[in-house]
């Protein structure tokens, strides 16, 4: 894999947006100092202009309570159909913002909440610090072809890019 670096600038945000495109379900790890850490599936609602990620959560959930004690989170994204993989590290904050709830609310959320006025409903905002990604430039069939071709030629294939996105100010 090739390595590249993106810094906290529009290019870094663009790369993160590109990698998160079409992503709905992520895995969020909390309580990172404990082994094993806690992990649960979360539905990504939005990546805002600043690069923050937004999720709805329940106030009575384990991860809500764990974030009160340690707000560091790791978000894992796996997009097998696009062959994109992402590990995001950031800090989560509980939010109670009716205007943001109104903006992000959709009827599918009624599966978990009793409407947008549910007293158990909260927003989770994750300020992304950095991310690691693995991204293939071509589809699976081409990647497998390249790996097979490289094996017969005794060379390592270049099947994609591995990189780091740092969204912190320097």
C-alpha positions in Angstrom: 0.0 0.0 0.0 1.1 3.6 -0.7 1.3 6.0 2.2 0.0 9.6 2.2 -0.6 12.3 4.7 -3.4 14.9 4.8 -3.4 17.7 7.4 -6.2 19.7 9.0 -7.2 21.7 6.0 -9.8 21.5 3.3 -7.9 18.6 1.7 -8.0 16.6 5.0 -11.7 17.3 5.4 -12.4 16.4 1.7 -10.6 13.1 2.1 -12.6 12.3 5.3 -15.8 13.2 3.5 -14.9 11.0 0.5 -14.1 8.1 2.8 -17.4 8.5 4.8 -19.5 8.9 1.6 -22.4 6.4 1.7 -21.5 5.4 5.3 -24.5 4.9 7.6 -23.5 2.3 10.2 -20.3 2.6 12.2 -18.9 0.8 15.2 -18.2 3.2 18.1 -15.7 2.2 20.8 -15.9 3.9 24.2 -14.1 3.3 27.6 -10.9 3.0 25.6 -8.7 2.6 28.7 -10.4 -0.7 29.6 -9.6 -4.0 28.0 -11.8 -5.1 26.3 -13.3 -1.6 25.5 -17.0 -1.2 24.9 -18.3 -1.2 21.3 -21.7 -0.7 19.7 -23.1 0.0 16.3 -24.1 3.7 15.7 -25.8 5.3 12.7 -23.9 8.3 11.4 -26.3 11.2 10.8 -24.0 13.8 9.4 -20.4 15.1 9.0 -20.8 18.9 9.4 -18.7 21.6 7.8 -16.1 21.5 10.6 -15.7 17.8 10.2 -17.6 16.8 13.3 -19.6 13.6 13.2 -23.2 13.6 14.6 -25.1 10.6 16.0 -28.3 10.2 18.0 -28.0 8.2 21.2 -30.0 7.1 24.3 -29.2 8.7 27.6 -29.6 5.4 29.3 -27.0 3.6 27.1 -23.7 2.3 28.3 -21.7 4.4 25.9 -23.6 7.6 26.9 -22.5 7.0 30.6 -19.0 6.0 29.5 -18.5 9.2 27.5 -19.3 11.2 30.7 -16.2 9.6 32.4 -13.9 9.5 29.3 -15.0 11.2 26.1 -12.3 9.6 23.9 -13.9 7.4 21.2 -12.8 5.3 18.3 -15.1 4.9 15.3 -14.6 2.0 12.9 -16.0 2.1 9.4 -15.9 -0.8 6.9 -17.3 -0.2 3.4 -16.6 -3.6 1.8 -18.4 -2.8 -1.5 -16.1 0.2 -2.0 -13.1 -1.4 -0.3 -12.7 1.5 2.1 -11.8 1.1 5.7 -11.4 3.8 8.3 -10.5 4.2 11.9 -11.4 7.5 13.4 -10.2 8.9 16.8 -11.9 11.8 18.4 -13.7 13.3 21.5 -17.4 12.9 22.0 -19.7 15.5 23.6 -23.4 15.0 24.6 -25.5 17.7 23.1 -29.1 18.9 23.7 -29.9 21.1 20.7 -33.5 21.1 19.5 -32.5 22.8 16.2 -29.9 20.1 15.5 -32.4 17.4 16.4 -34.9 18.9 14.0 -32.3 19.1 11.3 -31.1 15.5 11.6 -34.4 13.7 12.6 -35.9 11.2 10.3 -38.8 8.8 10.9 -36.6 5.7 10.9 -35.4 6.9 14.3 -38.8 6.1 15.8 -37.5 2.5 15.9 -35.3 3.5 18.8 -37.0 6.6 20.2 -40.5 7.8 21.0 -40.2 10.7 18.5 -37.8 13.6 18.6 -39.2 14.8 22.0 -38.3 11.5 23.7 -36.6 12.5 27.0 -34.1 9.6 26.5 -32.9 11.2 23.2 -29.6 13.0 23.0 -27.1 14.0 20.3 -23.6 12.9 20.3 -21.0 15.2 18.6 -17.6 13.7 17.8 -14.8 16.1 17.2 -12.5 14.2 14.9 -8.8 14.5 15.8 -7.3 12.0 13.3 -8.0 9.0 11.2 -6.3 6.1 9.5 -7.6 4.8 6.3 -7.1 2.0 3.8 -8.7 2.8 0.4 -8.4 0.9 -2.9 -8.5 2.8 -6.1 -10.2 0.1 -8.0 -12.8 -2.6 -7.4 -12.2 -5.9 -5.8 -11.9 -7.9 -9.0 -9.1 -5.7 -10.2 -7.4 -5.8 -6.8 -7.5 -9.6 -6.7 -6.2 -9.7 -10.3 -3.3 -7.4 -9.4 -2.5 -9.5 -6.3 -2.5 -12.7 -8.5 -0.4 -11.0 -11.1 2.1 -9.8 -8.5 2.4 -13.2 -6.9 3.5 -14.7 -10.3 6.0 -11.9 -10.8 7.3 -12.2 -7.2 6.4 -8.5 -6.5 4.2 -6.8 -3.9 1.0 -5.4 -5.4 -0.1 -1.8 -4.9 -3.8 -2.4 -4.2 -4.7 0.8 -2.6 -3.6 3.6 -0.3 -3.0 3.7 3.4 -2.9 7.1 5.0 -3.4 9.4 7.9 -5.7 12.4 8.2 -4.8 14.8 11.0 -7.6 17.3 11.7 -6.0 19.0 14.7 -4.6 22.5 14.4 -0.9 22.8 14.4 
